[in-house]
């Protein structure tokens, strides 16, 4: 029999079915539209304050920008140049929080910034900026910055261009599993009472006599079956956190009257095997027009990869069409390879070395939002800070923002939505995923040792103390004769765990957004799809 604590931690397709019944029968304080990091943060914050909140996502959680970022938690060193000191300070504070509370998904990452004779900023100016960055972090970075000589830089970073190299600076920010962090936040919101549902599209708003939107018809996919079901959801306030689909939702709320909010920017990343592009930390590459790009090692992703990005170009009006223009994709890839040939000439990286790519759209807020016009053409100058405002029918519309500061952004959004109400105190438990905390991992290791279990280290890294749940699933539910792909031990058990605890409803959800199997392999993990499909069918009949 499943005990109460186990039931609270369940976040499965069965949880989804139960939540669909709640959508139909209950009335909520808030309906949140959008299951990326912004919507997830709002659901968590609102539920922690005692509000009754529902969240609907038209696809899988984090399917948009929240799984297509550069996968970094950072203060935004480059924002110092624009005097955005408050934004940097807040982001550095949140970086510390996430490093401490989500150590399985957010990890310290060294950055190297090479300085050349023709670099736009001198080593003296960069040194001052580095010190200011450390000060704004209140010296709580994983380590303080260092200035590194030309010779040491060349030895540390294989293939780095030595011609004209003056020195480099080493500093720290953090890497993250962006999509997986969204799932943890949503599961936490669920534990606090939020009603969270994937593959449920908000379709038709209904207005009351005071012209407020107080209910919404949603179209929910029948997971594991066929067709869909229309449900009318009742609530007091609508909060739209639709990211790059903000304008699409806005048009639906107010047909013919909605004015565009976004100046979306296309960001392409290309992926190499880490064996082919072996760097010890992220390398910052400065571009002539003032932008920067990164080469980012992710040895924690399967067998290890290096991600390079990002570009900054116009995005199609329909975000769902982002992967359709092969000409743009080829141009972005060529642009990044040219940049790499400048910084890493000895590696001679070519198209043949690229094992994958992905494209994200930044939902940047245009300066003339809500007005006629074409918005800003200088996309890298559009503010990354979030915008919150009233929308049609007394709704709340949110766009923009930094992933790093999602908690603070969520707090601002809920504050905005509850203006004039007495503030409810949030729960004191701030941890997102307690199983990842060091004490939980230590207990799990001791339990595994006592039972004679040989739990792979990768499972502890990814799931913390819940690695034992994955191992138990492996022993009790999986075909022991199937060999897992390199870097993904006990793949079938990880998949079954994701079905039970991470609301996976399709194989695609797992290989793209719970584990980077699709990202790390040129075959995208396709040889293992039949095994996972069979496991999914088995899980859904239990």
Number of C-alpha atoms within 10 A of each C-alpha: 4 8 7 9 9 10 11 16 15 21 24 20 23 17 19 19 14 14 20 21 12 16 24 14 13 13 18 22 19 26 29 26 25 29 32 27 30 30 31 30 27 30 32 28 28 28 25 23 16 16 20 21 27 30 28 26 25 21 18 21 30 26 18 25 22 26 24 21 23 26 20 20 27 23 28 19 16 14 15 17 10 8 10 14 18 12 17 22 19 16 24 28 19 21 26 21 15 24 21 16 19 21 20 23 24 24 21 20 22 20 22 27 20 27 22 19 13 10 15 13 12 13 19 9 9 16 16 10 16 21 15 15 24 19 14 20 21 12 13 14 22 16 14 16 19 15 18 18 14 18 13 11 23 18 10 14 17 15 18 22 20 18 10 12 19 19 20 25 20 20 22 21 24 24 23 25 26 26 26 22 26 24 24 19 23 31 26 27 26 25 19 22 20 25 27 29 28 24 21 25 19 25 16 14 19 16 15 10 6 9 11 17 21 24 21 20 16 24 20 22 18 13 17 13 7 8 10 14 12 15 19 17 23 23 20 17 22 28 24 24 29 25 30 27 20 22 22 17 22 21 15 17 23 14 11 9 12 19 17 21 26 26 26 28 23 21 22 25 24 24 24 27 22 20 12 13 21 19 21 18 21 26 23 18 20 19 12 9 8 10 14 14 20 22 26 28 26 24 17 17 20 19 17 19 24 25 26 25 26 24 21 19 18 16 20 16 15 11 17 11 10 18 13 10 10 10 9 17 19 11 12 23 23 14 14 21 20 15 18 23 17 14 20 19 15 14 16 12 17 13 12 7 14 18 17 18 18 19 23 26 25 27 25 26 25 22 16 16 16 15 13 11 12 13 19 17 13 12 19 16 12 18 15 18 15 18 18 18 13 13 18 19 19 19 21 20 25 25 25 27 20 19 21 25 25 20 20 15 24 22 16 17 26 21 16 14 22 15 9 8 8 7 11 13 9 15 12 8 8 12 16 19 21 18 20 25 18 16 13 14 21 15 13 21 20 11 14 16 12 9 9 9 13 10 19 13 11 17 21 21 16 19 20 27 25 20 26 20 16 24 20 16 18 19 13 11 14 17 14 12 6 12 13 13 16 13 16 19 17 24 23 27 23 23 26 23 24 20 25 20 19 24 27 25 22 17 19 16 21 23 21 18 27 24 22 20 26 17 24 28 21 15 12 17 16 14 10 17 14 11 17 22 16 12 20 20 12 12 15 15 7 6
